[in-house]
C-alpha cells in the first residue's frame, strides 16, 4: 500500500489529501478544475495569465510515504443559548410569593403544578433549582417536613412548618 499526500496552498487556503494513490488522484482530479477557476478569478482572463506567475506554494505537490502533518482545527462557533421569552422560573416563583401563594407551605410538586395552571411549564428540577437559590438568598423560607422540603414566605409560617414536623 502506497501512501500519497497532496498539499495545495492557494494563499493560506490549505487543502491536504492523504491516502492511497487512487484515492488521492480521484479527489485531486475533482479539485484541480475548481482551484484553476478560483485562480483565474484574479482579474485576468484565463488565457492572459503570464506563465510561471504562480507562487510555487500554490501548485499541488504530491509526495510518497510521508508522515501526516498536524493541521490546526478551525475554531468552533459558540452555540447560541436558547432562552425562553419572558420572565425566568425564579421570577415567576417570586410573583407567586408576592401574590401570597407562599403564605402556606408548599412542596415542589405543588409549585410546579401551580405554575403549570398559570401557563408556565417547568420541570421539577428547574423549580427545585430556583427554590434552592431563593432559599439560599433568603428570598423564600424552607423547612423539612416529613423528609421533604416545604417552601413558604414569612416568619409566622416557620412555626406552622415546625409544628407539622413535630407531629
PyMOL CGO cylinders between C-alpha atoms (Angstrom):
from pymol import cmd
from pymol.cgo import CYLINDER

trace = [
    CYLINDER, 0.00, 0.00, 0.00, 1.50, 3.30, -1.13, 0.3, 1, 1, 1, 1, 1, 1,
    CYLINDER, 1.50, 3.30, -1.13, 0.67, 6.41, 0.85, 0.3, 1, 1, 1, 1, 1, 1,
    CYLINDER, 0.67, 6.41, 0.85, 0.32, 9.57, -1.19, 0.3, 1, 1, 1, 1, 1, 1,
    CYLINDER, 0.32, 9.57, -1.19, -0.02, 13.09, 0.12, 0.3, 1, 1, 1, 1, 1, 1,
    CYLINDER, -0.02, 13.09, 0.12, -1.14, 16.23, -1.71, 0.3, 1, 1, 1, 1, 1, 1,
    CYLINDER, -1.14, 16.23, -1.71, -0.70, 19.71, -0.27, 0.3, 1, 1, 1, 1, 1, 1,
    CYLINDER, -0.70, 19.71, -0.27, -2.34, 22.64, -2.08, 0.3, 1, 1, 1, 1, 1, 1,
    CYLINDER, -2.34, 22.64, -2.08, -1.81, 26.15, -0.74, 0.3, 1, 1, 1, 1, 1, 1,
    CYLINDER, -1.81, 26.15, -0.74, -3.69, 28.90, -2.54, 0.3, 1, 1, 1, 1, 1, 1,
    CYLINDER, -3.69, 28.90, -2.54, -2.60, 31.77, -0.36, 0.3, 1, 1, 1, 1, 1, 1,
    CYLINDER, -2.60, 31.77, -0.36, -3.37, 30.25, 3.06, 0.3, 1, 1, 1, 1, 1, 1,
    CYLINDER, -3.37, 30.25, 3.06, -6.37, 28.17, 1.97, 0.3, 1, 1, 1, 1, 1, 1,
    CYLINDER, -6.37, 28.17, 1.97, -4.59, 24.88, 2.52, 0.3, 1, 1, 1, 1, 1, 1,
    CYLINDER, -4.59, 24.88, 2.52, -6.01, 21.62, 1.23, 0.3, 1, 1, 1, 1, 1, 1,
    CYLINDER, -6.01, 21.62, 1.23, -4.29, 18.41, 2.26, 0.3, 1, 1, 1, 1, 1, 1,
    CYLINDER, -4.29, 18.41, 2.26, -5.25, 14.97, 0.99, 0.3, 1, 1, 1, 1, 1, 1,
    CYLINDER, -5.25, 14.97, 0.99, -3.53, 11.83, 2.17, 0.3, 1, 1, 1, 1, 1, 1,
    CYLINDER, -3.53, 11.83, 2.17, -4.22, 8.20, 1.45, 0.3, 1, 1, 1, 1, 1, 1,
    CYLINDER, -4.22, 8.20, 1.45, -3.76, 5.51, -1.17, 0.3, 1, 1, 1, 1, 1, 1,
    CYLINDER, -3.76, 5.51, -1.17, -2.70, 6.70, -4.62, 0.3, 1, 1, 1, 1, 1, 1,
    CYLINDER, -2.70, 6.70, -4.62, -6.08, 6.05, -6.31, 0.3, 1, 1, 1, 1, 1, 1,
    CYLINDER, -6.08, 6.05, -6.31, -7.97, 7.84, -3.51, 0.3, 1, 1, 1, 1, 1, 1,
    CYLINDER, -7.97, 7.84, -3.51, -5.74, 10.94, -3.70, 0.3, 1, 1, 1, 1, 1, 1,
    CYLINDER, -5.74, 10.94, -3.70, -5.83, 11.09, -7.51, 0.3, 1, 1, 1, 1, 1, 1,
    CYLINDER, -5.83, 11.09, -7.51, -9.64, 10.84, -7.54, 0.3, 1, 1, 1, 1, 1, 1,
    CYLINDER, -9.64, 10.84, -7.54, -10.01, 13.86, -5.27, 0.3, 1, 1, 1, 1, 1, 1,
    CYLINDER, -10.01, 13.86, -5.27, -7.19, 15.73, -6.96, 0.3, 1, 1, 1, 1, 1, 1,
    CYLINDER, -7.19, 15.73, -6.96, -8.96, 15.30, -10.33, 0.3, 1, 1, 1, 1, 1, 1,
    CYLINDER, -8.96, 15.30, -10.33, -12.10, 16.79, -8.78, 0.3, 1, 1, 1, 1, 1, 1,
    CYLINDER, -12.10, 16.79, -8.78, -10.34, 19.66, -7.03, 0.3, 1, 1, 1, 1, 1, 1,
    CYLINDER, -10.34, 19.66, -7.03, -7.94, 20.89, -9.74, 0.3, 1, 1, 1, 1, 1, 1,
    CYLINDER, -7.94, 20.89, -9.74, -10.66, 22.33, -12.04, 0.3, 1, 1, 1, 1, 1, 1,
    CYLINDER, -10.66, 22.33, -12.04, -12.16, 24.18, -9.07, 0.3, 1, 1, 1, 1, 1, 1,
    CYLINDER, -12.16, 24.18, -9.07, -8.79, 25.52, -7.99, 0.3, 1, 1, 1, 1, 1, 1,
    CYLINDER, -8.79, 25.52, -7.99, -7.99, 26.63, -11.53, 0.3, 1, 1, 1, 1, 1, 1,
    CYLINDER, -7.99, 26.63, -11.53, -11.31, 28.51, -11.72, 0.3, 1, 1, 1, 1, 1, 1,
    CYLINDER, -11.31, 28.51, -11.72, -10.59, 30.21, -8.40, 0.3, 1, 1, 1, 1, 1, 1,
    CYLINDER, -10.59, 30.21, -8.40, -7.10, 31.08, -9.56, 0.3, 1, 1, 1, 1, 1, 1,
    CYLINDER, -7.10, 31.08, -9.56, -8.45, 32.66, -12.75, 0.3, 1, 1, 1, 1, 1, 1,
    CYLINDER, -8.45, 32.66, -12.75, -10.69, 34.99, -10.72, 0.3, 1, 1, 1, 1, 1, 1,
    CYLINDER, -10.69, 34.99, -10.72, -7.75, 37.32, -10.03, 0.3, 1, 1, 1, 1, 1, 1,
    CYLINDER, -7.75, 37.32, -10.03, -8.95, 39.86, -12.57, 0.3, 1, 1, 1, 1, 1, 1,
    CYLINDER, -8.95, 39.86, -12.57, -7.09, 38.48, -15.58, 0.3, 1, 1, 1, 1, 1, 1,
    CYLINDER, -7.09, 38.48, -15.58, -8.74, 36.27, -18.17, 0.3, 1, 1, 1, 1, 1, 1,
    CYLINDER, -8.74, 36.27, -18.17, -7.55, 32.68, -18.02, 0.3, 1, 1, 1, 1, 1, 1,
    CYLINDER, -7.55, 32.68, -18.02, -5.61, 32.84, -21.29, 0.3, 1, 1, 1, 1, 1, 1,
    CYLINDER, -5.61, 32.84, -21.29, -3.77, 36.10, -20.42, 0.3, 1, 1, 1, 1, 1, 1,
    CYLINDER, -3.77, 36.10, -20.42, -2.14, 34.86, -17.25, 0.3, 1, 1, 1, 1, 1, 1,
    CYLINDER, -2.14, 34.86, -17.25, 1.66, 35.04, -17.53, 0.3, 1, 1, 1, 1, 1, 1,
    CYLINDER, 1.66, 35.04, -17.53, 3.37, 31.66, -17.50, 0.3, 1, 1, 1, 1, 1, 1,
    CYLINDER, 3.37, 31.66, -17.50, 5.26, 30.86, -14.32, 0.3, 1, 1, 1, 1, 1, 1,
    CYLINDER, 5.26, 30.86, -14.32, 3.43, 33.66, -12.47, 0.3, 1, 1, 1, 1, 1, 1,
    CYLINDER, 3.43, 33.66, -12.47, 2.02, 31.32, -9.83, 0.3, 1, 1, 1, 1, 1, 1,
    CYLINDER, 2.02, 31.32, -9.83, 3.63, 31.06, -6.41, 0.3, 1, 1, 1, 1, 1, 1,
    CYLINDER, 3.63, 31.06, -6.41, 5.39, 27.67, -6.06, 0.3, 1, 1, 1, 1, 1, 1,
    CYLINDER, 5.39, 27.67, -6.06, 3.41, 27.07, -2.86, 0.3, 1, 1, 1, 1, 1, 1,
    CYLINDER, 3.41, 27.07, -2.86, 0.16, 27.43, -4.84, 0.3, 1, 1, 1, 1, 1, 1,
    CYLINDER, 0.16, 27.43, -4.84, 0.92, 24.45, -7.06, 0.3, 1, 1, 1, 1, 1, 1,
    CYLINDER, 0.92, 24.45, -7.06, -0.13, 21.00, -5.92, 0.3, 1, 1, 1, 1, 1, 1,
    CYLINDER, -0.13, 21.00, -5.92, 2.70, 18.80, -4.78, 0.3, 1, 1, 1, 1, 1, 1,
    CYLINDER, 2.70, 18.80, -4.78, 2.45, 15.04, -4.49, 0.3, 1, 1, 1, 1, 1, 1,
    CYLINDER, 2.45, 15.04, -4.49, 4.82, 13.15, -2.25, 0.3, 1, 1, 1, 1, 1, 1,
    CYLINDER, 4.82, 13.15, -2.25, 5.00, 9.48, -1.41, 0.3, 1, 1, 1, 1, 1, 1,
    CYLINDER, 5.00, 9.48, -1.41, 5.23, 7.90, 2.06, 0.3, 1, 1, 1, 1, 1, 1,
    CYLINDER, 5.23, 7.90, 2.06, 5.29, 10.88, 4.33, 0.3, 1, 1, 1, 1, 1, 1,
    CYLINDER, 5.29, 10.88, 4.33, 4.31, 11.44, 7.91, 0.3, 1, 1, 1, 1, 1, 1,
    CYLINDER, 4.31, 11.44, 7.91, 0.99, 13.29, 8.22, 0.3, 1, 1, 1, 1, 1, 1,
    CYLINDER, 0.99, 13.29, 8.22, 1.27, 16.89, 9.33, 0.3, 1, 1, 1, 1, 1, 1,
    CYLINDER, 1.27, 16.89, 9.33, -0.98, 18.24, 12.03, 0.3, 1, 1, 1, 1, 1, 1,
    CYLINDER, -0.98, 18.24, 12.03, -3.46, 20.75, 10.73, 0.3, 1, 1, 1, 1, 1, 1,
    CYLINDER, -3.46, 20.75, 10.73, -4.83, 23.19, 13.29, 0.3, 1, 1, 1, 1, 1, 1,
    CYLINDER, -4.83, 23.19, 13.29, -8.53, 22.73, 13.88, 0.3, 1, 1, 1, 1, 1, 1,
    CYLINDER, -8.53, 22.73, 13.88, -10.80, 25.59, 12.99, 0.3, 1, 1, 1, 1, 1, 1,
    CYLINDER, -10.80, 25.59, 12.99, -12.33, 27.32, 16.00, 0.3, 1, 1, 1, 1, 1, 1,
    CYLINDER, -12.33, 27.32, 16.00, -15.93, 26.33, 16.62, 0.3, 1, 1, 1, 1, 1, 1,
    CYLINDER, -15.93, 26.33, 16.62, -18.67, 28.89, 16.55, 0.3, 1, 1, 1, 1, 1, 1,
    CYLINDER, -18.67, 28.89, 16.55, -20.10, 29.38, 20.03, 0.3, 1, 1, 1, 1, 1, 1,
    CYLINDER, -20.10, 29.38, 20.03, -23.58, 27.99, 20.44, 0.3, 1, 1, 1, 1, 1, 1,
    CYLINDER, -23.58, 27.99, 20.44, -26.28, 30.50, 20.94, 0.3, 1, 1, 1, 1, 1, 1,
    CYLINDER, -26.28, 30.50, 20.94, -28.04, 29.94, 24.20, 0.3, 1, 1, 1, 1, 1, 1,
    CYLINDER, -28.04, 29.94, 24.20, -31.71, 29.33, 23.74, 0.3, 1, 1, 1, 1, 1, 1,
    CYLINDER, -31.71, 29.33, 23.74, -33.72, 31.32, 26.21, 0.3, 1, 1, 1, 1, 1, 1,
    CYLINDER, -33.72, 31.32, 26.21, -37.37, 31.43, 26.84, 0.3, 1, 1, 1, 1, 1, 1,
    CYLINDER, -37.37, 31.43, 26.84, -39.05, 34.71, 26.20, 0.3, 1, 1, 1, 1, 1, 1,
    CYLINDER, -39.05, 34.71, 26.20, -40.29, 36.48, 29.27, 0.3, 1, 1, 1, 1, 1, 1,
    CYLINDER, -40.29, 36.48, 29.27, -39.58, 36.06, 32.96, 0.3, 1, 1, 1, 1, 1, 1,
    CYLINDER, -39.58, 36.06, 32.96, -37.42, 33.27, 34.34, 0.3, 1, 1, 1, 1, 1, 1,
    CYLINDER, -37.42, 33.27, 34.34, -38.63, 30.43, 36.56, 0.3, 1, 1, 1, 1, 1, 1,
    CYLINDER, -38.63, 30.43, 36.56, -37.25, 32.27, 39.59, 0.3, 1, 1, 1, 1, 1, 1,
    CYLINDER, -37.25, 32.27, 39.59, -39.06, 35.47, 38.63, 0.3, 1, 1, 1, 1, 1, 1,
    CYLINDER, -39.06, 35.47, 38.63, -42.33, 33.57, 38.22, 0.3, 1, 1, 1, 1, 1, 1,
    CYLINDER, -42.33, 33.57, 38.22, -41.88, 31.98, 41.67, 0.3, 1, 1, 1, 1, 1, 1,
    CYLINDER, -41.88, 31.98, 41.67, -41.27, 35.47, 43.12, 0.3, 1, 1, 1, 1, 1, 1,
    CYLINDER, -41.27, 35.47, 43.12, -44.53, 36.59, 41.51, 0.3, 1, 1, 1, 1, 1, 1,
    CYLINDER, -44.53, 36.59, 41.51, -46.33, 33.69, 43.25, 0.3, 1, 1, 1, 1, 1, 1,
    CYLINDER, -46.33, 33.69, 43.25, -44.72, 34.76, 46.51, 0.3, 1, 1, 1, 1, 1, 1,
    CYLINDER, -44.72, 34.76, 46.51, -45.88, 38.34, 46.01, 0.3, 1, 1, 1, 1, 1, 1,
    CYLINDER, -45.88, 38.34, 46.01, -49.42, 37.10, 45.24, 0.3, 1, 1, 1, 1, 1, 1,
    CYLINDER, -49.42, 37.10, 45.24, -49.50, 35.30, 48.62, 0.3, 1, 1, 1, 1, 1, 1,
    CYLINDER, -49.50, 35.30, 48.62, -49.20, 31.72, 47.32, 0.3, 1, 1, 1, 1, 1, 1,
    CYLINDER, -49.20, 31.72, 47.32, -46.43, 31.01, 49.83, 0.3, 1, 1, 1, 1, 1, 1,
    CYLINDER, -46.43, 31.01, 49.83, -48.45, 32.13, 52.87, 0.3, 1, 1, 1, 1, 1, 1,
    CYLINDER, -48.45, 32.13, 52.87, -48.91, 28.36, 53.33, 0.3, 1, 1, 1, 1, 1, 1,
    CYLINDER, -48.91, 28.36, 53.33, -46.03, 25.85, 52.93, 0.3, 1, 1, 1, 1, 1, 1,
    CYLINDER, -46.03, 25.85, 52.93, -45.94, 24.06, 49.55, 0.3, 1, 1, 1, 1, 1, 1,
    CYLINDER, -45.94, 24.06, 49.55, -43.81, 21.25, 48.15, 0.3, 1, 1, 1, 1, 1, 1,
    CYLINDER, -43.81, 21.25, 48.15, -42.00, 21.45, 44.82, 0.3, 1, 1, 1, 1, 1, 1,
    CYLINDER, -42.00, 21.45, 44.82, -44.63, 19.34, 43.02, 0.3, 1, 1, 1, 1, 1, 1,
    CYLINDER, -44.63, 19.34, 43.02, -47.39, 21.71, 44.20, 0.3, 1, 1, 1, 1, 1, 1,
    CYLINDER, -47.39, 21.71, 44.20, -45.39, 24.71, 42.99, 0.3, 1, 1, 1, 1, 1, 1,
    CYLINDER, -45.39, 24.71, 42.99, -44.77, 23.07, 39.60, 0.3, 1, 1, 1, 1, 1, 1,
    CYLINDER, -44.77, 23.07, 39.60, -48.50, 22.37, 39.31, 0.3, 1, 1, 1, 1, 1, 1,
    CYLINDER, -48.50, 22.37, 39.31, -49.43, 25.96, 40.25, 0.3, 1, 1, 1, 1, 1, 1,
    CYLINDER, -49.43, 25.96, 40.25, -47.01, 27.31, 37.63, 0.3, 1, 1, 1, 1, 1, 1,
    CYLINDER, -47.01, 27.31, 37.63, -48.48, 24.89, 35.06, 0.3, 1, 1, 1, 1, 1, 1,
    CYLINDER, -48.48, 24.89, 35.06, -52.01, 26.09, 35.89, 0.3, 1, 1, 1, 1, 1, 1,
    CYLINDER, -52.01, 26.09, 35.89, -50.80, 29.64, 35.27, 0.3, 1, 1, 1, 1, 1, 1,
    CYLINDER, -50.80, 29.64, 35.27, -49.48, 28.54, 31.86, 0.3, 1, 1, 1, 1, 1, 1,
    CYLINDER, -49.48, 28.54, 31.86, -45.78, 28.19, 32.72, 0.3, 1, 1, 1, 1, 1, 1,
    CYLINDER, -45.78, 28.19, 32.72, -44.38, 24.67, 32.28, 0.3, 1, 1, 1, 1, 1, 1,
    CYLINDER, -44.38, 24.67, 32.28, -41.22, 23.87, 34.23, 0.3, 1, 1, 1, 1, 1, 1,
    CYLINDER, -41.22, 23.87, 34.23, -39.69, 20.58, 35.34, 0.3, 1, 1, 1, 1, 1, 1,
    CYLINDER, -39.69, 20.58, 35.34, -39.24, 19.60, 38.99, 0.3, 1, 1, 1, 1, 1, 1,
    CYLINDER, -39.24, 19.60, 38.99, -35.50, 20.14, 38.56, 0.3, 1, 1, 1, 1, 1, 1,
    CYLINDER, -35.50, 20.14, 38.56, -35.91, 23.67, 37.24, 0.3, 1, 1, 1, 1, 1, 1,
    CYLINDER, -35.91, 23.67, 37.24, -38.27, 24.71, 40.01, 0.3, 1, 1, 1, 1, 1, 1,
    CYLINDER, -38.27, 24.71, 40.01, -36.15, 22.94, 42.65, 0.3, 1, 1, 1, 1, 1, 1,
    CYLINDER, -36.15, 22.94, 42.65, -33.02, 24.75, 41.49, 0.3, 1, 1, 1, 1, 1, 1,
    CYLINDER, -33.02, 24.75, 41.49, -34.77, 28.12, 41.55, 0.3, 1, 1, 1, 1, 1, 1,
    CYLINDER, -34.77, 28.12, 41.55, -36.20, 27.45, 45.02, 0.3, 1, 1, 1, 1, 1, 1,
    CYLINDER, -36.20, 27.45, 45.02, -32.82, 26.33, 46.34, 0.3, 1, 1, 1, 1, 1, 1,
    CYLINDER, -32.82, 26.33, 46.34, -31.21, 29.53, 45.10, 0.3, 1, 1, 1, 1, 1, 1,
    CYLINDER, -31.21, 29.53, 45.10, -34.02, 31.63, 46.51, 0.3, 1, 1, 1, 1, 1, 1,
    CYLINDER, -34.02, 31.63, 46.51, -33.84, 29.97, 49.94, 0.3, 1, 1, 1, 1, 1, 1,
    CYLINDER, -33.84, 29.97, 49.94, -30.06, 30.47, 49.98, 0.3, 1, 1, 1, 1, 1, 1,
    CYLINDER, -30.06, 30.47, 49.98, -30.51, 34.19, 49.39, 0.3, 1, 1, 1, 1, 1, 1,
    CYLINDER, -30.51, 34.19, 49.39, -33.39, 34.47, 51.92, 0.3, 1, 1, 1, 1, 1, 1,
    CYLINDER, -33.39, 34.47, 51.92, -35.98, 35.29, 49.27, 0.3, 1, 1, 1, 1, 1, 1,
    CYLINDER, -35.98, 35.29, 49.27, -38.13, 32.39, 50.44, 0.3, 1, 1, 1, 1, 1, 1,
    CYLINDER, -38.13, 32.39, 50.44, -38.11, 30.15, 53.50, 0.3, 1, 1, 1, 1, 1, 1,
    CYLINDER, -38.11, 30.15, 53.50, -37.62, 26.38, 53.51, 0.3, 1, 1, 1, 1, 1, 1,
    CYLINDER, -37.62, 26.38, 53.51, -38.31, 23.76, 56.15, 0.3, 1, 1, 1, 1, 1, 1,
    CYLINDER, -38.31, 23.76, 56.15, -38.08, 19.98, 56.08, 0.3, 1, 1, 1, 1, 1, 1,
    CYLINDER, -38.08, 19.98, 56.08, -41.44, 18.34, 56.82, 0.3, 1, 1, 1, 1, 1, 1,
    CYLINDER, -41.44, 18.34, 56.82, -41.55, 14.53, 56.82, 0.3, 1, 1, 1, 1, 1, 1,
    CYLINDER, -41.55, 14.53, 56.82, -38.25, 14.39, 54.95, 0.3, 1, 1, 1, 1, 1, 1,
    CYLINDER, -38.25, 14.39, 54.95, -39.42, 16.74, 52.20, 0.3, 1, 1, 1, 1, 1, 1,
    CYLINDER, -39.42, 16.74, 52.20, -38.84, 20.43, 51.84, 0.3, 1, 1, 1, 1, 1, 1,
    CYLINDER, -38.84, 20.43, 51.84, -41.76, 22.83, 52.09, 0.3, 1, 1, 1, 1, 1, 1,
    CYLINDER, -41.76, 22.83, 52.09, -41.37, 26.39, 50.85, 0.3, 1, 1, 1, 1, 1, 1,
    CYLINDER, -41.37, 26.39, 50.85, -43.13, 29.39, 52.35, 0.3, 1, 1, 1, 1, 1, 1,
    CYLINDER, -43.13, 29.39, 52.35, -42.70, 33.09, 52.98, 0.3, 1, 1, 1, 1, 1, 1,
    CYLINDER, -42.70, 33.09, 52.98, -42.93, 34.91, 56.30, 0.3, 1, 1, 1, 1, 1, 1,
    CYLINDER, -42.93, 34.91, 56.30, -41.87, 34.11, 59.85, 0.3, 1, 1, 1, 1, 1, 1,
    CYLINDER, -41.87, 34.11, 59.85, -45.32, 33.06, 61.06, 0.3, 1, 1, 1, 1, 1, 1,
    CYLINDER, -45.32, 33.06, 61.06, -45.27, 30.02, 58.78, 0.3, 1, 1, 1, 1, 1, 1,
    CYLINDER, -45.27, 30.02, 58.78, -41.95, 28.75, 60.19, 0.3, 1, 1, 1, 1, 1, 1,
    CYLINDER, -41.95, 28.75, 60.19, -43.83, 27.80, 63.34, 0.3, 1, 1, 1, 1, 1, 1,
    CYLINDER, -43.83, 27.80, 63.34, -46.53, 26.03, 61.30, 0.3, 1, 1, 1, 1, 1, 1,
    CYLINDER, -46.53, 26.03, 61.30, -43.88, 24.03, 59.43, 0.3, 1, 1, 1, 1, 1, 1,
    CYLINDER, -43.88, 24.03, 59.43, -42.08, 23.21, 62.66, 0.3, 1, 1, 1, 1, 1, 1,
    CYLINDER, -42.08, 23.21, 62.66, -45.35, 22.08, 64.24, 0.3, 1, 1, 1, 1, 1, 1,
    CYLINDER, -45.35, 22.08, 64.24, -46.14, 19.88, 61.27, 0.3, 1, 1, 1, 1, 1, 1,
    CYLINDER, -46.14, 19.88, 61.27, -42.65, 18.44, 61.51, 0.3, 1, 1, 1, 1, 1, 1,
    CYLINDER, -42.65, 18.44, 61.51, -43.03, 17.73, 65.24, 0.3, 1, 1, 1, 1, 1, 1,
    CYLINDER, -43.03, 17.73, 65.24, -46.37, 15.95, 64.85, 0.3, 1, 1, 1, 1, 1, 1,
]
cmd.load_cgo(trace, "trace")
